[in-house]
Amino acid sequence: MDLIIDIIKILFIFTVIMGVFTPLIPWVERKQGALIQDRIGANRADIFGFTIIGLFHCIADSLRLFVKEDFIPQGANKIMHTIAPFIAVVPALIAFAVIPFGGEYIINGKEINLVIADLDVGILYIFAFASLATYGAVIAGWSSNNNWSLIGALRVSAQMISYEVAMGLTIIGVFMVYGSLKLTEIGAAQESFFRWGIFLQPLGFFMFLAAAIAENKRIPFDVGEGESEIVAGYFLEYSSMKFAMFYMAEYIEIITISGIVTTLFFGGWNIPFVPAATLISFFSFLGDTWANVITMLIHIGVFFTKVIFFIWLQMTIRWTLPRFRYDQIMKLGWKILLPLSLLNIFVTGIVILLFKK
């Protein structure tokens, strides 16, 4: 029975990420950019004359990439060139295994915990696999036998390694406040609205979001691509679906970042001022099982609504800020975020000691 439940959770998360969010995010990016710039955006692809506000562009783009030639440049390392996109995609996808998308519910006498793997060190699992994505970008640039690709790979490696340090330190304050590395426990501890991480660790939230976007190599931290400088950076020599996989990895990481931010700083699946017990009590006339089922569905909806909001926020940042210079990115990571994160840890420790007394 436990195996069946785990399989259902895996299929649900995989379907939501790969079947819903990932195909739609390119459309969101193009359409949101068009609205910000007072344009119409993608609206030409149609089926039997129906365009549905440009949504068919997702299908058209996918088909176009499937049928394009998979080109490997002369002199490239074919094996490394081929596996690099997979190294980029897989860590982004499996990181969601430890992000809870709901709480614990009693259904037919069985306790259901809405997380695929409830690890004691869940956030460390995410960081460990996220760091592997660096190898995908570096191997792609090196194996392409192209100078511009190599420059992009060198930029990306320095940037991602630098911001991994800052990103890890920015959320230590969250662990100190909640006394756990377990994401399910951190989410459950935020059932009270004023216990949300954004109130207890506001500086940590802004620093983590900046570091996470930099780690994902998205604008304004996209010097690894830098079209105006190095043509297209580390994936310059990629085409067809291997090219798409690098973009897919970035889009999946947008979802993962949104899930982490929601869990650590914005109450996870919790509704402000409405505890789970209140919802279950409200629907108790349907019986305990159905009351728990409805509460579970509401919490899943709340969690993914918050995730959608942070996807929108990241897209807004992407269309608002210009690309930083490489030296500015390094300065922000090492001279601003790193000292501030250490200061945040120090201040958090002092506050915890004072309130304990």
C-alpha positions as CSV (number, residue, x, y, z in Angstrom):
1,M,0.0,0.0,0.0
2,D,2.8,2.4,0.9
3,L,4.5,1.7,-2.4
4,I,1.3,2.5,-4.3
5,I,0.9,5.8,-2.5
6,D,4.5,6.7,-3.2
7,I,4.0,5.9,-6.9
8,I,0.9,8.0,-7.0
9,K,2.8,10.9,-5.5
10,I,5.7,10.6,-7.9
11,L,3.3,10.4,-10.9
12,F,1.4,13.5,-9.6
13,I,4.5,15.6,-9.2
14,F,6.0,14.5,-12.5
15,T,2.7,15.2,-14.3
16,V,2.3,18.7,-12.7
17,I,5.9,19.7,-13.4
18,M,6.5,18.1,-16.8
19,G,3.0,18.0,-18.1
20,V,1.6,21.3,-16.9
21,F,4.2,23.8,-15.6
22,T,7.2,23.2,-17.9
23,P,5.3,23.3,-21.2
24,L,3.4,26.5,-20.1
25,I,6.3,28.5,-18.7
26,P,7.8,29.4,-22.1
27,W,4.4,30.7,-23.1
28,V,4.1,32.6,-19.8
29,E,7.6,34.1,-20.4
30,R,6.8,35.3,-23.9
31,K,3.3,36.5,-23.0
32,Q,4.3,38.3,-19.8
33,G,7.2,40.0,-21.6
34,A,4.8,41.1,-24.3
35,L,2.4,42.6,-21.8
36,I,5.2,44.4,-20.0
37,Q,6.5,45.8,-23.3
38,D,3.0,46.7,-24.6
39,R,3.0,44.0,-27.3
40,I,0.6,41.2,-28.1
41,G,3.0,38.3,-27.9
42,A,2.6,34.8,-29.2
43,N,-0.8,34.5,-30.9
44,R,-0.3,33.0,-34.4
45,A,-0.3,29.3,-33.9
46,D,-3.8,27.8,-34.3
47,I,-5.7,24.6,-34.6
48,F,-8.8,24.9,-36.9
49,G,-8.6,28.7,-36.5
50,F,-8.6,28.7,-32.7
51,T,-5.5,30.3,-31.1
52,I,-6.5,30.2,-27.4
53,I,-4.4,33.3,-26.6
54,G,-1.3,31.7,-28.1
55,L,-1.3,28.5,-26.0
56,F,-0.8,26.4,-29.2
57,H,2.7,27.9,-29.5
58,C,3.8,25.4,-26.7
59,I,2.8,22.5,-29.0
60,A,4.3,24.1,-32.1
61,D,7.6,24.8,-30.4
62,S,7.8,21.3,-29.1
63,L,7.1,19.8,-32.5
64,R,9.6,22.1,-34.2
65,L,12.4,21.1,-31.8
66,F,11.6,17.4,-32.2
67,V,12.0,17.4,-35.9
68,K,15.1,19.6,-36.1
69,E,18.5,18.1,-36.9
70,D,20.6,17.0,-33.9
71,F,23.9,18.5,-34.9
72,I,27.2,17.8,-33.2
73,P,30.1,20.0,-34.3
74,Q,33.3,18.6,-35.8
75,G,35.9,18.1,-33.2
76,A,33.4,17.9,-30.3
77,N,33.5,15.1,-27.7
78,K,30.3,13.3,-28.8
79,I,29.7,11.4,-25.6
80,M,30.1,14.4,-23.3
81,H,28.2,16.6,-25.7
82,T,25.3,14.2,-25.6
83,I,25.1,13.5,-21.8
84,A,25.5,17.2,-20.8
85,P,21.8,18.1,-21.3
86,F,20.7,15.2,-19.2
87,I,23.1,16.2,-16.4
88,A,21.5,19.6,-16.4
89,V,17.8,18.4,-16.4
90,V,17.9,15.4,-14.0
91,P,19.1,17.3,-10.8
92,A,16.5,20.0,-11.4
93,L,13.7,17.5,-11.7
94,I,14.5,15.1,-8.8
95,A,15.0,18.0,-6.3
96,F,11.2,18.3,-6.0
97,A,11.2,14.8,-4.3
98,V,11.7,16.4,-0.9
99,I,9.5,19.5,-1.3
100,P,6.2,18.9,0.6
101,F,3.1,20.0,-1.4
102,G,0.7,19.4,1.5
103,G,0.6,18.3,5.2
104,E,-0.4,15.0,6.9
105,Y,-3.9,13.7,6.5
106,I,-5.8,10.6,7.8
107,I,-7.6,8.9,5.0
108,N,-9.3,5.6,5.7
109,G,-7.3,5.2,8.8
110,K,-4.1,5.6,6.8
111,E,-1.7,8.6,7.4
112,I,-0.8,10.3,4.1
113,N,2.2,12.6,4.0
114,L,2.3,14.7,0.9
115,V,5.9,14.5,0.1
116,I,7.7,11.9,-2.0
117,A,10.7,11.5,0.3
118,D,10.5,13.0,3.8
119,L,14.2,13.2,4.5
120,D,15.7,14.6,7.8
121,V,18.1,16.7,5.7
122,G,15.7,17.6,2.9
123,I,17.2,20.9,2.0
124,L,20.8,19.5,1.9
125,Y,19.5,16.9,-0.6
126,I,18.3,19.7,-2.8
127,F,21.6,21.6,-2.6
128,A,23.6,18.4,-3.2
129,F,21.7,17.6,-6.5
130,A,21.4,21.2,-7.5
131,S,25.2,21.5,-7.5
132,L,25.4,18.7,-10.0
133,A,23.8,20.9,-12.6
134,T,27.0,22.9,-12.7
135,Y,28.7,19.9,-14.4
136,G,26.1,19.9,-17.1
137,A,26.8,23.5,-18.2
138,V,30.6,23.1,-17.9
139,I,30.7,19.8,-19.8
140,A,28.4,21.3,-22.5
141,G,30.8,24.3,-23.0
142,W,34.0,22.2,-22.9
143,S,32.8,19.4,-25.1
144,S,31.5,21.6,-27.9
145,N,35.0,22.5,-29.2
146,N,33.9,26.2,-29.4
147,N,35.7,29.1,-27.8
148,W,32.5,31.0,-27.1
149,S,31.0,28.0,-25.5
150,L,34.1,27.5,-23.3
151,I,34.0,31.1,-22.1
152,G,30.3,30.6,-21.2
153,A,31.1,27.4,-19.4
154,L,33.9,29.2,-17.4
155,R,31.5,32.0,-16.5
156,V,28.8,29.6,-15.4
157,S,31.0,27.4,-13.3
158,A,32.4,30.4,-11.4
159,Q,29.0,31.9,-10.9
160,M,27.2,28.8,-9.8
161,I,29.9,27.7,-7.4
162,S,30.0,31.2,-5.9
163,Y,26.3,31.5,-5.4
164,E,26.0,28.0,-4.0
165,V,28.0,29.2,-1.0
166,A,25.8,32.3,-0.5
167,M,22.5,30.4,-1.2
168,G,23.3,27.8,1.5
169,L,24.2,30.4,4.1
170,T,21.1,32.6,3.5
171,I,18.7,30.0,4.8
172,I,20.7,28.8,7.8
173,G,18.7,31.4,9.8
174,V,15.5,29.5,8.8
175,F,16.9,26.3,10.2
176,M,17.9,28.1,13.4
177,V,14.4,29.6,13.9
178,Y,12.5,26.3,13.2
179,G,15.1,24.0,14.7
180,S,15.0,21.5,11.8
181,L,16.3,20.7,8.3
182,K,13.2,18.7,7.5
183,L,11.1,20.6,5.0
184,T,7.8,19.0,6.2
185,E,8.5,20.2,9.8
186,I,9.4,23.7,8.6
187,G,6.2,23.8,6.6
188,A,4.1,22.5,9.5
189,A,5.7,25.1,11.9
190,Q,4.3,27.9,9.7
191,E,0.6,27.0,10.3
192,S,0.3,30.3,12.3
193,F,0.5,33.2,9.8
194,F,2.9,35.3,11.9
195,R,5.3,32.3,12.1
196,W,5.8,32.4,8.3
197,G,9.5,32.6,7.3
198,I,9.1,35.9,5.6
199,F,8.3,37.5,8.9
200,L,11.0,35.7,10.9
201,Q,13.7,35.9,8.2
202,P,12.9,38.7,5.8
203,L,16.5,39.4,4.9
204,G,17.1,35.7,4.4
205,F,14.2,35.6,1.9
206,F,15.5,38.4,-0.3
207,M,19.0,37.0,-0.3
208,F,17.9,33.5,-1.0
209,L,15.8,34.5,-3.9
210,A,18.6,36.6,-5.4
211,A,21.1,33.7,-5.0
212,A,18.7,31.1,-6.3
213,I,18.0,33.1,-9.5
214,A,21.8,33.6,-10.0
215,E,22.2,29.8,-9.4
216,N,19.7,29.2,-12.2
217,K,21.6,31.5,-14.6
218,R,18.5,33.6,-15.4
219,I,18.4,37.3,-16.2
220,P,19.8,39.4,-14.8
221,F,22.5,36.8,-14.0
222,D,22.7,35.2,-17.5
223,V,26.3,36.1,-18.4
224,G,26.9,32.4,-19.1
225,E,24.7,32.8,-22.2
226,G,25.3,36.5,-22.9
227,E,24.0,36.7,-26.5
228,S,25.4,40.1,-27.1
229,E,28.9,39.0,-25.9
230,I,29.4,35.3,-26.6
231,V,26.6,34.5,-29.1
232,A,24.8,31.9,-26.8
233,G,27.3,30.7,-24.3
234,Y,27.7,27.2,-23.1
235,F,24.9,25.7,-25.2
236,L,25.9,27.5,-28.5
237,E,26.6,24.3,-30.3
238,Y,23.4,22.5,-29.4
239,S,20.3,22.0,-31.5
240,S,17.0,20.0,-31.5
241,M,15.9,18.5,-28.2
242,K,19.3,18.7,-26.6
243,F,19.1,22.4,-26.9
244,A,15.6,22.4,-25.5
245,M,16.7,20.3,-22.5
246,F,18.9,23.2,-21.3
247,Y,16.0,25.5,-21.4
248,M,13.8,22.8,-19.8
249,A,16.3,22.6,-16.9
250,E,16.1,26.3,-16.3
251,Y,12.3,26.2,-16.4
252,I,12.1,23.3,-14.0
253,E,14.5,25.1,-11.6
254,I,12.1,28.1,-11.7
255,I,9.4,25.8,-10.4
256,T,11.8,24.2,-7.8
257,I,12.9,27.7,-6.6
258,S,9.2,28.7,-6.2
259,G,8.5,25.5,-4.3
260,I,11.4,26.0,-1.9
261,V,10.6,29.7,-1.3
262,T,7.0,28.8,-0.7
263,T,7.9,26.1,1.9
264,L,10.6,28.0,3.7
265,F,9.2,31.5,3.8
266,F,5.5,31.6,2.8
267,G,3.8,28.9,4.9
268,G,4.0,26.1,2.4
269,W,0.5,24.7,2.0
270,N,-0.9,26.6,5.0
271,I,-3.7,29.2,4.6
272,P,-3.4,32.4,6.6
273,F,-5.5,32.3,9.8
274,V,-7.1,29.0,8.7
275,P,-5.5,26.0,10.4
276,A,-5.9,22.5,9.0
277,A,-8.0,21.5,12.1
278,T,-10.4,24.3,11.3
279,L,-10.9,23.1,7.7
280,I,-11.3,19.5,8.8
281,S,-13.8,20.5,11.4
282,F,-15.7,22.6,8.9
283,F,-16.1,19.6,6.5
284,S,-16.7,17.1,9.3
285,F,-20.3,16.7,8.3
286,L,-19.0,14.7,5.3
287,G,-17.1,12.2,7.6
288,D,-13.5,12.2,8.7
289,T,-12.1,10.7,5.5
290,W,-13.8,13.1,3.2
291,A,-13.1,16.0,5.4
292,N,-9.4,15.1,5.2
293,V,-9.6,14.6,1.5
294,I,-11.1,18.0,0.8
295,T,-8.6,19.7,3.2
296,M,-5.8,17.9,1.4
297,L,-7.1,19.1,-2.0
298,I,-7.4,22.7,-0.7
299,H,-3.9,22.6,0.7
300,I,-2.5,21.3,-2.6
301,G,-4.3,24.1,-4.5
302,V,-3.0,26.7,-2.0
303,F,0.6,25.4,-2.3
304,F,0.6,25.5,-6.1
305,T,-1.1,28.9,-6.2
306,K,1.9,30.3,-4.2
307,V,4.3,28.5,-6.5
308,I,2.5,30.2,-9.5
309,F,2.9,33.5,-7.8
310,F,6.7,33.1,-7.4
311,I,7.0,31.9,-11.0
312,W,5.3,35.2,-12.0
313,L,7.7,37.1,-9.7
314,Q,10.7,35.5,-11.3
315,M,9.4,36.3,-14.8
316,T,8.8,39.9,-13.7
317,I,12.4,40.2,-12.5
318,R,13.5,38.6,-15.8
319,W,11.7,41.2,-17.9
320,T,12.6,44.2,-15.6
321,L,16.3,44.1,-14.9
322,P,19.2,44.3,-17.4
323,R,22.0,41.8,-17.4
324,F,24.7,42.5,-14.8
325,R,28.3,42.6,-15.8
326,Y,30.4,39.6,-14.8
327,D,32.4,41.5,-12.2
328,Q,29.1,42.9,-10.7
329,I,27.7,39.4,-10.3
330,M,30.9,38.2,-8.6
331,K,30.9,41.3,-6.3
332,L,27.3,40.7,-5.4
333,G,27.9,37.1,-4.4
334,W,31.1,37.4,-2.5
335,K,31.2,41.0,-1.2
336,I,27.5,41.6,-0.5
337,L,25.4,38.4,-0.1
338,L,28.0,36.3,1.7
339,P,28.8,39.0,4.4
340,L,25.1,39.7,4.8
341,S,24.2,36.1,5.2
342,L,26.8,35.6,7.9
343,L,25.5,38.8,9.6
344,N,22.0,37.4,9.4
345,I,23.1,34.1,11.1
346,F,24.8,36.1,13.8
347,V,21.8,38.4,14.5
348,T,19.4,35.4,14.4
349,G,21.5,33.6,16.9
350,I,21.5,36.6,19.3
351,V,17.7,37.0,19.0
352,I,17.0,33.3,19.6
353,L,19.2,33.4,22.8
354,L,17.5,36.6,24.0
355,F,14.0,35.1,23.5
356,K,14.9,31.8,25.1
357,K,15.8,33.7,28.3
